[in-house]
């Protein structure tokens, strides 16, 4: 399950700065990676095949 992340916009903080902090927090929590992984289901056998191929190289 993906947890909701929040930041509080500080007084006199620009939108761009708040967005930067939010993106950094999301990245640190690993939420983007999880979303990308869940975007397309990959069967466990396909995962094993990819890992084995990477090891051979």
N, C-alpha and C positions, 0 to 999 in steps of 0.2 A: 504494500500500500504506500502511496506517495503522500508524505506529510505536507501540509501547507506551510510555506515559509513566509515570514513577514519581516518587514523592517519598519521602523518609525522614521518618518522624514523629520530631520532636525530643523530647528528654527533657522531661517535664512539659508537653507540648503537648496541648491538647484535641483531640478528634476533629473538632469543628466547625472549628477553626483549620486543621487539616491538610486537611480537605475543601475549605476556601476556597482554600488554596494550590494544591491539585490542580486545582480548577476554573479558577483563574487561569492555570496553566501550560498546561492543555488549550486554553484560549481563545487564548493567545499563540501556540501552535504551529499554530493553525488546524485542529485536528482536528475540532472540532464542526462547522465549516462544511463540511468535506469529507464528514463523515458525513451531514449534511443533504442535500448535493448528490447523494450516491450513493443516498440512500433511494429515490428514484424516478428512473428513467432518463428523460432528456429527449433527444429526437432533436436533432441539430445544426440542422436546419431550424427546429424549434420555438424553439431558443435565439436564432437569428438573427431570427425573427419578433418575439420578445419585446423584443430589443434595439432593433430598428427602431421598434417601437411606443413604447418609452420615449423614444427620441430625438425622436419627433414631438410628444410632449406638452410 
